[in-house]
């Protein structure tokens, strides 16, 4: 993790930044974002998944269904 120092009223504080080597960002339409919110409550009803967990589950399921057609780099 990277720490970015900045000064607030003569006091040093640190902001923890996301590790950009582990995560990527995507832009979604509002309709897709809302659909993810609905899906994440249905996938595991007793547990509310995060949006990123929901997307990971959906992508992994689709990759399994493609049964080897997705090639690794």
C-alpha positions, 0 to 999 in steps of 0.5 A: 500500500502507498501512503500519501502524506498531507498536512491538516492543521500542522498535523501529519496524517496519512491516506491509505491508497488502493494498491493499483497493482491488485485492482482495476476500475470499470465504468458501468451504466446506471442500469447495470449498476442497479442490476448488480445491486439486485443480483447481489442480494439474490445470489446469497440471500442470507449474505449481502455481497459487495458489488465487486464480489458479485461481479467476480462470481458472475464472471467466474460462472461465465468463464466455467460455462465457456469451458476452456474457450477463454484463453489465459495470456 
